[in-house]
């Protein structure tokens, strides 16, 4: 009977290790990200209001540009080869 109880303890320990290890790693990763050790993390305000100086282009249904709207600078994205 004691042998069965030792097996149960062994399986219970393995279960808790398998269950708690991913949770611990997830908490560790989020902690390291929030401390800035794994790279830059923007604030919610920066995510909600990105600062881009790109012009807004309005296209017609046939794909031609109708108008371009911008505040300070008329910037457009280009490909590397351009």
N, C-alpha and C positions, 0 to 999 in steps of 0.2 A: 504494500500500500504506500510506503514511503517513496518508493521508486516512481510511482505514478505522480505523486505530488511534486517531486523534483522536475519531472517532465513538464508538468503544467506550469511551473514557475519559469522554466526555460522558455516555453512557447509564449508565455505572457510577457517576458522580458523582450523577446524578439519582436512581438507585436508592438510594444510601446516604442521600441527603437525605430521600427519601420514607420510608425505613425508620427512620432514627434520629430524625427530628423528633417523631413521636408518643411514642416512648420517652422522649425528653428532656422533653417537655411533661408526661407522666405523672409522672416523677420530680420535676419542678419543682412540680407541684400537690401531691403528697404531702408534699414538703418544706415548702411554705408552710402546709399544714394542720397539720403536726406542730409548726411554730414558732408557730402561733396567729395567723398573719397573715390567714387567710381565715375566721376565726371560731373559736368555742369548740369544742373536741373533748373529750368526756368520757373519763375513764380507763376501763380495762377493768373495774375494780371498781365504778365507778358504773354502767356498763352492765349488769353482772351482778346488782347489788343496787340497784335503783332505790328511791329514798326517796319513797314515795307513801303518804299517809295516808288512802287511800280504803278504805271498808269493802268486805268481800267479801260478795256477795249470792248465796245459793243459791236457784235456781229449780226449781220442779217441772216436769213434762212439759207441763202446761197453761199455763205461763208465769207462774204466781203465785210470789211470793217466799215461800220457806219460812223462811229465817232470814238474819240479817245478823251478820257477825262482824267485829270491829275491836279494835284494841289501845288507842289513846288517844282518838281522836276518830271519831265516826260521820259520815264525809264521803261525799258522793255527787256524781257529775258531773251537771251540768245543762246545758241548752241556753241559748244567749245570750238567746233570747226569754223564758225563764223568769226 
